[in-house]
Amino acid sequence: VELETDGFRVHLFFDHSIQRLLKQKKLIEPTETVPMTLCRVMGMNRHQLTVSKKGHKADALLVRLADRNCLTVLSNDRFNKKSEDKFYLEAAKRLDRAGLIKRVGLVEGRLTIL
């Protein structure tokens, strides 16, 4: 919310495995998909979030979108895991070299750019 208030466009990416947490917390309704639940719970528009397909990670989707559009990525991930996907690795390196990957973490309970 703060980022949007400051004029930034926000797009969130989730691995499909978020479904487990939504079920554990009893947040997902019987007629809802994972994206529908996240939109409702977070008060976001469907065009503001992406959920990876079951069995796939969201990292490659996020990195490719950011790389194609020169977007800044805020994440606690370093995007430097070994992968057979050379396009993902090259895109992550380009973003990192351009200073477009910003690490974030919790500081005194608040999400903070480190």
C-alpha positions in Angstrom: 0.0 0.0 0.0 2.8 2.4 0.9 4.5 1.8 -2.5 1.3 2.6 -4.3 0.7 5.7 -2.2 4.2 6.8 -3.3 3.3 6.4 -6.9 4.8 3.0 -7.6 2.9 0.3 -9.6 2.9 -3.0 -7.6 2.7 -6.5 -9.1 3.1 -9.5 -6.8 4.3 -13.0 -7.8 3.5 -16.2 -5.9 4.4 -19.8 -6.2 1.3 -22.0 -6.6 2.3 -23.6 -3.3 0.8 -20.5 -1.5 -2.4 -22.5 -1.8 -1.2 -24.6 1.2 -0.9 -21.6 3.5 -4.3 -20.2 2.3 -5.9 -23.5 3.2 -4.1 -23.8 6.5 -5.4 -20.3 7.4 -8.8 -21.2 6.1 -8.8 -18.2 3.8 -9.7 -20.0 0.5 -13.4 -20.3 -0.3 -14.7 -23.5 -2.0 -15.5 -21.6 -5.2 -12.3 -19.6 -5.4 -9.1 -20.1 -7.3 -5.7 -19.2 -5.6 -5.5 -15.8 -7.5 -9.1 -15.0 -6.5 -8.4 -15.7 -2.9 -5.2 -13.6 -2.9 -7.0 -10.7 -4.6 -9.8 -10.8 -2.0 -7.5 -11.2 1.0 -5.0 -8.5 -0.1 -7.5 -6.1 -1.6 -5.8 -6.2 -5.0 -6.8 -6.3 -8.6 -6.3 -9.5 -10.5 -4.0 -7.7 -12.9 -1.7 -6.9 -9.9 -0.6 -10.5 -9.1 0.6 -13.6 -10.8 0.5 -17.1 -9.4 2.7 -19.7 -11.1 1.3 -22.9 -12.4 1.2 -25.9 -10.0 4.7 -27.4 -9.8 6.5 -24.3 -11.1 8.2 -21.5 -9.3 7.3 -17.8 -9.9 10.9 -16.7 -10.0 11.3 -17.1 -13.8 8.1 -15.3 -14.5 9.0 -12.4 -12.3 12.6 -12.1 -13.6 11.6 -12.3 -17.3 8.9 -9.7 -16.9 11.2 -7.3 -15.0 14.0 -7.9 -17.6 11.8 -7.2 -20.6 10.4 -4.0 -19.1 13.4 -2.7 -17.0 11.4 -3.0 -13.8 12.8 -2.9 -10.3 12.3 -6.1 -8.3 11.9 -6.0 -4.5 12.5 -9.4 -3.1 14.2 -11.3 -0.3 15.5 -13.7 -3.1 18.9 -13.2 -4.8 17.8 -15.0 -8.0 21.2 -16.7 -8.2 20.1 -20.4 -7.7 21.5 -23.0 -10.1 19.1 -23.5 -12.9 19.0 -25.2 -16.3 17.1 -22.2 -17.6 19.9 -20.1 -19.1 17.5 -17.3 -20.2 16.4 -16.9 -16.6 19.9 -16.8 -15.3 21.0 -14.3 -17.9 18.0 -12.1 -17.2 18.6 -12.2 -13.5 22.3 -11.2 -14.1 21.2 -8.3 -16.3 18.8 -7.0 -13.7 21.4 -7.4 -10.9 24.1 -5.5 -12.9 21.6 -2.7 -13.7 20.8 -2.4 -9.9 17.2 -3.4 -10.5 17.1 -6.1 -7.8 16.6 -4.6 -4.4 16.8 -6.8 -1.3 14.0 -6.4 1.2 13.5 -7.8 4.7 11.6 -7.1 7.9 13.0 -4.4 10.2 11.0 -3.8 13.3 8.1 -5.6 11.7 8.1 -3.4 8.6 9.1 -4.5 5.1 12.2 -2.5 4.3 14.4 -2.1 1.3 17.9 -3.1 2.6 
